[in-house]
């Protein structure tokens, strides 16, 4: 090493001037970055919040780190200011001054703050004074800045992702609680549970947001799943409350509508019953299921809703009326299906009769009306279809045999021609 103590030859006057210019520019950028960090929204939020848990631990560590960073920056600028003063005091510095400036600008000239001296380099009486170069000081400050900024940005991103959505859900919960109280003044167990969960989660969001962050760096994201679950549960409760309000405000129209729907079921029952009786009389072994006539039970359930209206039990009214709505729709579908099944048997008989008549006309056109075989098959099919109760299976087979015989004769006649 040469006598400058830096391992390199003393810098020239131009080299010193260039280095000082560059170092002052670096110092200004560092100062700006540190001030930006202090004025960052995340920093202001962290300073103003009552922190707990992981966030408190990391913010406490970050505050100490930032304080040390500022002390290191002060030590850095102190060396830079002294070097600048020496250079400004000499128009044409001699070799001795250039050697001093070279040591200050390139050698270990920056005293590390106490907190930056590693434990293994300390003594019982305290940390030994340790010096680093200006470049090494910049690297130390850069590392500390990046670590500190990461904590601030992570907390700010977590609050950004969670605070406003949390406020919205809390406001929606308060609105739902007000509606629930106005409806019947009775506590809503599910709404109470959601409220307790929101309170607990809100405490975490406001005091320990970093405990909700997973990943690091640009991949760090706040976990919103718990809030999403609470929002979904609350939306379900709010929908139930909205139904209850609608039931309260329109219970007369609701009862009228349900009455009309049940009347429709009763009318469908009457039509299905008549068609079933006809099918039982006209179709042999129809295999129809036992009739269902749910309208009487539905009317009983409708009558029970009147007591709920009288007592102002609007949430229960909404739930029971919704159940009754579904029951009415199910009953109507079932009754109509039974009606369609019975009507289908009668329609099948009518279809077979129509086909028999069509083939009888065809037999006449072919000159087969007097054919003993053809006429015999026709009479058998006709007897089956016009006899009550009608054996549809046997009639279908007889008609098919009649059709085959006519087609066979038609083919034979065409061949001879």
C-alpha positions in Angstrom: 0.0 0.0 0.0 1.3 3.5 -0.8 1.5 6.3 1.7 -2.0 7.5 0.9 -3.4 4.5 2.9 -6.0 3.7 0.2 -4.1 1.2 -1.9 -4.1 3.6 -4.8 -2.0 6.7 -5.9 -3.2 10.1 -4.7 -5.9 11.6 -6.9 -5.2 14.6 -9.1 -6.9 17.9 -8.5 -9.3 17.2 -11.3 -10.0 13.7 -9.9 -10.7 15.2 -6.4 -13.1 17.8 -8.0 -14.9 15.2 -10.0 -15.2 12.9 -7.0 -16.6 15.7 -4.7 -19.1 16.7 -7.4 -20.3 13.1 -7.7 -20.4 12.5 -4.0 -22.5 15.7 -3.3 -25.0 14.5 -6.0 -25.2 11.1 -4.3 -25.7 12.8 -0.9 -28.5 14.9 -2.3 -30.2 11.8 -3.7 -29.8 9.9 -0.4 -31.2 12.9 1.5 -34.3 13.0 -0.8 -34.9 9.3 -0.5 -34.7 9.5 3.3 -37.1 12.5 3.4 -39.5 10.6 1.0 -39.4 7.6 3.3 -40.3 9.8 6.3 -43.1 11.5 4.5 -44.5 8.3 2.9 -48.2 7.6 3.7 -47.2 4.2 5.2 -44.7 5.8 7.6 -47.3 8.3 8.7 -49.8 5.6 9.3 -47.3 3.5 11.2 -46.3 6.4 13.4 -49.9 7.2 14.2 -51.2 3.7 14.8 -51.3 1.8 18.0 -49.4 -1.2 16.7 -49.2 -4.8 18.1 -47.7 -8.1 17.2 -45.6 -8.6 14.1 -46.1 -5.1 12.8 -45.0 -3.6 16.2 -41.9 -5.7 16.2 -40.9 -4.9 12.6 -41.8 -1.2 12.9 -39.8 -0.9 16.1 -36.8 -2.5 14.4 -37.3 -0.3 11.3 -37.4 2.9 13.4 -34.1 2.0 15.0 -32.7 1.2 11.6 -33.8 4.5 10.1 -32.4 6.5 13.1 -29.1 4.7 12.6 -29.3 5.4 8.9 -29.7 9.1 9.5 -26.7 9.1 11.9 -24.7 7.3 9.3 -25.8 9.8 6.7 -24.7 12.6 9.0 -21.3 11.0 9.4 -21.1 10.6 5.7 -21.9 14.2 4.9 -19.6 15.4 7.7 -16.7 13.7 5.9 -17.8 15.1 2.6 -18.3 18.6 4.0 -14.8 18.6 5.6 -13.2 17.4 2.3 -15.1 20.1 0.4 -13.9 22.7 2.9 -10.3 21.6 2.5 -10.6 21.6 -1.2 -12.3 25.0 -1.3 -9.6 26.5 0.9 -6.8 25.7 -1.6 -7.0 27.0 -5.1 -4.2 24.7 -6.3 -3.9 22.0 -3.7 -0.4 20.6 -3.1 0.5 16.9 -3.0 0.1 16.7 0.8 -3.5 18.1 0.6 -4.3 15.8 -2.4 -3.0 12.9 -0.3 -5.3 13.9 2.6 -8.3 14.3 0.3 -7.6 11.0 -1.4 -7.7 9.3 2.0 -10.9 11.0 3.0 -12.7 10.3 -0.3 -11.3 6.8 -0.9 -10.2 5.4 2.4 -12.0 4.5 5.7 -13.0 7.9 6.8 -16.6 7.5 8.0 -17.2 6.6 11.6 -20.0 4.0 11.9 -22.7 4.8 14.5 -22.5 2.5 17.5 -25.4 0.4 16.4 -23.6 -0.5 13.2 -20.5 -2.1 14.8 -20.9 -5.9 14.8 -21.0 -7.6 18.2 -17.9 -9.6 17.6 -15.9 -6.4 17.1 -17.0 -4.8 20.4 -15.3 -4.9 23.8 -16.6 -5.0 27.3 -16.3 -1.2 27.5 -18.4 -0.7 24.4 -18.0 -0.9 20.6 -14.7 0.0 19.2 -14.8 2.9 16.7 -15.0 1.4 13.2 -14.6 3.3 10.0 -15.7 2.6 6.5 -15.2 4.3 3.2 -17.7 6.7 1.7 -18.7 4.0 -0.9 -19.1 1.4 1.9 -21.2 3.9 3.9 -23.5 4.3 0.8 -23.9 0.6 0.5 -24.8 0.2 4.2 -27.3 3.0 3.9 -28.8 1.5 0.7 -29.3 -1.9 2.4 -30.8 -0.3 5.5 -33.1 1.9 3.3 -34.3 -1.0 1.2 -35.1 -3.0 4.3 -36.9 -0.1 6.0 -38.8 0.9 2.8 -40.0 -2.7 2.4 -41.6 -2.7 5.8 -43.3 0.7 5.2 -44.5 -0.3 1.7 -45.8 -3.7 2.9 -47.8 -2.1 5.7 -49.1 0.6 3.4 -50.2 -1.9 0.8 -51.8 -4.1 3.5 -53.8 -1.1 4.8 -54.7 -0.1 1.2 -56.0 -3.5 0.4 -57.9 -4.0 3.7 -58.9 -0.7 5.4 -61.3 0.7 2.9 -63.0 -2.7 2.2 -63.1 -3.2 5.9 -64.8 0.2 6.5 -67.3 -0.7 3.8 -68.2 -4.1 5.4 -68.4 -2.5 8.8 -70.7 0.2 7.5 -72.9 -2.5 5.8 -73.0 -4.4 9.1 -74.1 -1.3 11.0 -76.9 -0.7 8.4 -78.0 -4.3 8.7 -78.0 -4.1 12.5 -80.2 -1.0 12.3 -82.6 -2.8 9.9 -82.7 -5.9 12.1 -83.5 -3.8 15.2 -86.3 -1.9 13.4 -87.9 -5.1 12.1 -88.6 -6.7 15.4 -86.2 -5.5 18.0 -84.8 -9.1 18.5 -81.1 -9.9 18.2 -80.0 -11.6 15.1 -77.5 -14.4 16.1 -75.8 -14.6 12.7 -75.5 -10.9 12.5 -74.0 -10.8 16.0 -71.5 -13.5 15.1 -70.4 -11.5 12.0 -70.1 -8.4 14.2 -67.8 -10.1 16.6 -65.7 -11.5 13.8 -65.5 -8.0 12.2 -64.4 -6.4 15.4 -61.6 -9.0 15.9 -60.5 -8.8 12.3 -60.6 -5.0 12.3 -58.4 -4.9 15.4 -55.8 -7.0 13.5 -56.0 -4.8 10.4 -55.6 -1.6 12.2 -52.9 -2.6 14.7 -51.0 -5.5 13.0 -51.5 -5.4 9.2 -48.2 -7.1 8.5 -49.4 -10.3 10.2 -51.8 -10.6 7.2 -49.2 -10.2 4.6 -47.6 -13.2 2.9 -44.7 -13.2 0.5 -42.0 -10.6 0.2 -40.9 -7.8 -2.0 -43.1 -7.4 -5.1 -44.8 -10.7 -4.3 -46.1 -9.5 -0.9 -49.9 -9.5 -0.7 -52.4 -9.0 2.0 -54.7 -12.0 2.7 -58.2 -10.7 2.2 -59.9 -14.2 2.4 -61.2 -13.7 6.0 -62.8 -10.4 5.1 -64.2 -11.9 1.9 -65.8 -14.6 3.9 -67.4 -12.1 6.3 -68.6 -10.0 3.4 -70.3 -13.0 1.8 -71.9 -14.0 5.1 -73.1 -10.5 5.7 -74.6 -10.2 2.1 -76.6 -13.3 2.8 -78.0 -11.8 6.1 -78.7 -8.5 4.3 -80.6 -10.3 1.6 -82.7 -12.1 4.3 -83.4 -8.7 6.0 -84.4 -7.2 2.7 -86.8 -10.0 2.2 -88.2 -9.4 5.7 -88.6 -5.7 5.0 -90.4 -6.5 1.7 -92.6 -8.9 3.6 -93.4 -6.3 6.2 -94.1 -3.6 3.7 -96.1 -5.8 1.3 -97.5 -8.6 3.4 -101.1 -8.0 2.0 -99.9 -8.3 -1.6 -97.8 -11.3 -0.5 -100.7 -13.2 0.9 -102.9 -12.3 -2.1 -100.2 -13.6 -4.4 -99.8 -16.9 -2.4 -103.6 -17.3 -2.3 -103.7 -17.0 -6.1 -100.9 -19.5 -6.5 -102.6 -22.0 -4.2 -105.9 -21.5 -6.1 -104.0 -22.4 -9.3 -102.7 -25.6 -7.6 -106.3 -26.5 -6.5 -107.6 -26.0 -10.1 -104.8 -28.1 -11.4 -105.7 -30.8 -8.9 -109.4 -30.7 -10.1 -108.3 -31.1 -13.7 -105.8 -33.9 -12.9 -108.4 -35.7 -10.8 -111.0 -35.6 -13.6 -108.5 -36.8 -16.2 -107.3 -39.5 -13.9 -110.9 -40.8 -13.3 -111.4 -40.8 -17.1 -108.2 -42.7 -17.7 -109.1 -45.3 -15.0 -112.4 -45.8 -16.7 -111.2 -46.0 -20.3 -107.6 -47.5 -20.0 -107.0 -51.0 -18.7 -104.3 -51.2 -16.0 -103.1 -47.6 -16.5 -100.5 -47.8 -13.7 -101.2 -44.3 -12.5 -99.7 -43.3 -9.2 -102.0 -42.3 -6.3 -103.2 -38.8 -6.7 -101.6 -35.9 -4.8 -103.8 -33.1 -3.6 -101.5 -30.7 -1.6 -103.7 -27.6 -1.9 -105.4 -28.2 1.5 -102.0 -28.4 3.3 -100.8 -25.4 1.5 -103.8 -23.4 2.6 -103.1 -24.4 6.2 -99.6 -23.1 5.9 -100.9 -19.9 4.3 -103.3 -19.4 7.2 -100.4 -19.7 9.7 -98.7 -16.7 8.0 -101.5 -14.5 9.3 -100.4 -15.0 12.9 -96.9 -14.0 12.0 -98.2 -10.8 10.4 -100.3 -10.0 13.4 -97.3 -10.4 15.7 -94.9 -8.5 13.5 -92.5 -11.4 13.1 -91.4 -10.2 9.7 -88.1 -12.2 9.4 -90.0 -15.4 10.1 -92.8 -14.4 7.8 -90.2 -13.8 5.0 -88.6 -17.2 5.6 -91.9 -19.1 5.8 -93.4 -17.3 2.9 -90.3 -18.2 0.8 -90.7 -21.8 1.9 -94.3 -21.7 1.0 -93.5 -20.2 -2.4 -91.2 -23.1 -3.2 -93.7 -25.6 -1.9 -96.5 -24.2 -4.1 -94.2 -24.3 -7.1 -93.2 -27.9 -6.4 -96.8 -28.9 -5.8 -98.0 -27.4 -9.0 -95.3 -29.2 -11.0 -96.2 -32.5 -9.3 -99.9 -32.1 -10.0 -99.3 -31.1 -13.6 -97.0 -34.1 -14.1 -99.7 -36.4 -12.7 -102.2 -34.8 -15.0 -99.9 -35.1 -18.0 -99.4 -38.8 -17.3 -103.1 -39.6 -17.2 -103.8 -37.3 -20.2 -100.9 -39.0 -22.1 -102.7 -42.4 -21.8 -105.9 -40.9 -23.3 -103.9 -39.1 -26.0 -102.1 -42.4 -26.8 -105.5 -44.1 -27.3 -106.7 -41.3 -29.5 -103.5 -41.5 -31.6 -103.9 -45.2 -32.1 -107.5 -44.7 -33.2 -106.5 -42.1 -35.7 -103.8 -44.3 -37.1 -106.3 -47.2 -37.4 -108.7 -45.0 -39.3 -105.9 -43.8 -41.6 -104.8 -47.3 -42.4 -108.4 -48.4 -42.9 -108.8 -45.6 -45.6 -105.5 -46.8 -47.2 -106.8 -50.4 -47.3 -109.9 -49.1 -49.0 -107.8 -47.3 -51.7 -105.9 -50.5 -52.3 -109.0 -52.5 -52.7 -108.3 -54.5 -49.5 -111.4 -53.6 -47.5 -113.1 -56.9 -48.3 -110.0 -59.0 -47.8 -110.8 -61.5 -45.0 -107.3 -61.2 -43.4 -107.2 -57.5 -43.6 -110.7 -56.9 -42.4 -110.2 -59.4 -39.6 -107.1 -57.6 -38.3 -109.0 -54.3 -38.5 -111.9 -55.6 -36.5 -109.6 -57.0 -33.8 -107.7 -53.7 -33.5 -110.9 -51.7 -33.5 -112.5 -53.8 -30.8 -109.5 -53.3 -28.6 -109.4 -49.5 -29.2 -113.1 -48.9 -28.8 -113.6 -51.2 -25.8 -113.5 -49.7 -22.3 -111.2 -50.2 -20.5 -108.8 -50.3 -23.5 -105.7 -52.5 -23.3 -103.3 -50.1 -24.9 -100.5 -52.7 -25.1 -102.6 -55.2 -26.9 -104.2 -52.5 -29.1 -100.8 -51.2 -30.1 -99.7 -54.8 -31.1 -102.9 -55.4 -33.0 -102.5 -52.1 -34.9 -98.9 -52.9 -35.8 -100.0 -56.3 -37.2 -102.7 -54.6 -39.2 -100.2 -52.1 -40.6 -97.7 -54.8 -41.6 -100.4 -56.8 -43.4 -101.5 -53.7 -45.5 -97.9 -52.9 -46.4 -97.3 -56.5 -47.4 -100.3 -56.5 -49.7 -99.2 -53.1 -51.1 -95.8 -54.4 -51.9 -97.2 -57.6 -53.5 -99.6 -55.6 -55.6 -96.9 -53.3 -56.7 -94.7 -56.2 -57.7 -97.4 -57.7 -59.9 -98.0 -54.4 -61.5 
